[in-house]
């Protein structure tokens, strides 16, 4: 399998969706370049909408006690730009993968490396806790270092 594509809607972000692209070949990620958004045929209530593409590759997975620990390499590209550290995309991807592989564990920790190609490396950690039946999210935690890229004051009249 060269790639797998899935469309994931994010119920907590009313005007966005992610196109997830999984690649077992690491060099595919390094060859990507920002470009236009995917042209998706969205349901009426979602269109027109912002869409982004989250490319990911599973580097490794292990169990630490009752926690499934995933290491992923990711890139988030949208509207001709790349995000060096996409927290909303990381949470969406983590939730999707945890629910898709719920049989393995109720608790999933994702270590996502991103921004390498841009020279802005980031490590985001997302922890997902599923309910007892492993069908719904109970908790989503996002962690990582942040860099201030802008600050200021906005005055409204």
N, C-alpha and C positions, 0 to 999 in steps of 0.2 A: 504494500500500500504506500503510495507516494504522499497522499494527503487526505485529510478528512475535513469536511466543512460542515459547520452547523450554525444555524441562526439562533441566537439567544436573546430573548427580550428581557429587559430589566424592569421589573414592576416598580421599583423605587425611583426610576428615572423615566418620567413619562415621555420624554422626547428623544430617546436614544435607543439604539440597539447595537449589538456587537456581532460581527461575523467572526467566528472562531475558526482558525486554520491551524491544524496540528500537522507538524512535519517531523518525520523521524530522521530527516537529513539536516544536520546542523548547518551546513554551508548554505542551505536555502535561506535561512534567516539573515545571514550576512550579505546576501545578494539582493535583498529587498531595498526599494527606494520609495520615499513618499510619493503618492500620486493621488488622483481623484478618488472620491468615495465610490464604493461599490454601488451599482444601480440596482436597488432591490425593489421588488414589487411588494410593498408593505400593505397591510390592512388599512382601510380608510381612516380609522382613528389614529394610526401611527404615521400617516403620510401628510405632508412632507415631513421628513425627520432627519436629524443628524444620524449618521451611521459611521462606525469605525471598524477597523479590522484588527483583531487581536491575534497575532501569530504566536504560536507557542510550540515548544518542544520539551518533552519529558526527558530530563537528564537522569533522574533517579528517583526511586521510591523505596522507603523502608518503614518498618514499624518500630516505634519507640514506646514500649509498654502498650497502652491502648490507643495511641495516636498514630495515624498514617501520615508520614512526613514525605512530602513531595518536593523535589527540586525541579524548577522549570526555567527555561530560558524563553523570554517573551519579547515581542515588539508590538507596539500599538501605533497604528497609522490611521489618520483620519484627516479629511479636508486638506490634502497636500502637505500635511505636517506630521511629525512624529513626536510622541509624548515620551520623555525619558523615564517617567515614573507615573504610571496611570493607576491610581488607587481604585477608582470605580471599575475599571477593566479587570484589575487583579481580583477584586471581590466577586465580580460576576463570573469570571473564569473559575475561581475557587469554588463558588457555590455550584456551578454546573458540574465540575469534575467530582466534587464530593457526593452530590446526588446521583451522578452516573455510576459511581463506584461505592455506593453506600454499604454494600454487603461486606466490605473489608473492615470498616470502622465507623463509629459514630462521630469521632473527632478527627479532623483532617487539618494538617498544618502545611501551608504552601510557602515555599521560599522561591520568590520570583526575581530573577536577575534581568535587568532591563537597562536600556540606554547605552549599551556598550558601543554600538556603531556611531553614536552621536558624540562619544567622548564624555558622556554624562552618566556614568554607571550608577545604578541604584539597586538596592536590595529591598524589596517589599515583602513583608510577611503577613499572610492572611490565615486566620484560624477559623474554621467552620465547625460548629457543633450542630449535629442533627438530632431530631426527636427520637424517642425510643423505637418507633417503627422505621426510622431512617427514610422518611418520605418528605420531611419539611425541615427548613432551617430554624434552629432555635436561636443561634447567635452567630454573628459575623464580626470578627475583630481584625482591624487593620493596623499594622505597625510599620515603621520605617523612619529613616531620617529625612528631614525636609530642608530645602534650601530656599531662602527668600530670593525671589526673582524680581519682585517689584513691591513697592509700598507707597502709600500716599494718603491724601485726604480728598474726599469727594464732598463738595458742597452742593446741596440741592436747595433751590429757591422755592 
